[in-house]
Amino acid sequence: MSGDLAGRTALITGGTRGLGLQIARAYLQAEASGVCICGRDPGALEDARVELAELAGADQQVLALAADVSAPEDVERLVHSALAAFGELTILVSNAGVYGPKGAIERTDWEQWARAIEVNLFGSVLPARAVVPHFIARGYGKVIQLSGGGATGPLPGLSAYAASKAAVVRFAETLAVELREHHVDVNSIAPGALNTRMLDEVIAAGPELVGQDFHARALQQRDSGGVPLEQGAALAVFLASGASDGITGRLLSAVWDPWPWLPEHLAELDGDLYTLRRIVPSDRGLAWGDAGPSDAPSADPIRPPSVP
């Protein structure tokens, strides 16, 4: 990764620990000229700043700012400060996220559920909204959103997390279309099963709240070590570099997808590869369910036809 990000500057939300901090390390190792991290815990923020400053070279800037990425005024101040320090921004990584309340939706605390949506979804939309005018003016930029298992499948007991992560990916797909003509690439990363504080939360919640199967998988993941943080960080470097120019609107798995070779298949990425989509019967080799509007049986638009 040496030199892949030379001359580029990055803003990384949720950069004080876990994957966010690992991405910041990887960006400095890839010779980014400036890395700004943000977080809400002043102690963790200072610890991360000290570590990154020791890693940085003489010509690399490290900035650490306290911010709540779900608060518009905090985000505006964050982006303004990063631009003032670096002169420009090339990369936005929206990594900040929480699981939110655990348990059945009818029994979870509503304020905690709504707060998880604010952190995960608003915390991805607001930073993008703040940096997009700068990227458009430059005619170039990279937006990287962090997804997770909740985006591609149901997660009983973690409905706020699942709903917000699915929304983040669809937002990224939509933003990618809006910004394509400005040469701004927008992609989402599924980093794999990571052993971070969020895993500790699931284990502590217990099987009665997150389900027996999910809890058992969490225990197995803890014991096996999980996916190395370096894999997700390596994909984040690729998507922030010039090597990925033109790859946009994709949800990429750091573990399972052949992302290093995607530049060789750029022309084939205009369709629905690596996107959220609805599966219809023909996708599974079934010969029913794909009738056009004129061929479909007439029915009340609200109620399904009655079964004899």
Beta strands, then each sheet from edge to edge (+ up, - down):
strand 1: 9-13
strand 2: 34-39
strand 3: 61-66
strand 4: 91-94
strand 5: 141-146
strand 6: 184-190
strand 7: 251-253
sheet 1: 3+ 2+ 1+ 4+ 5+ 6+ 7+
end
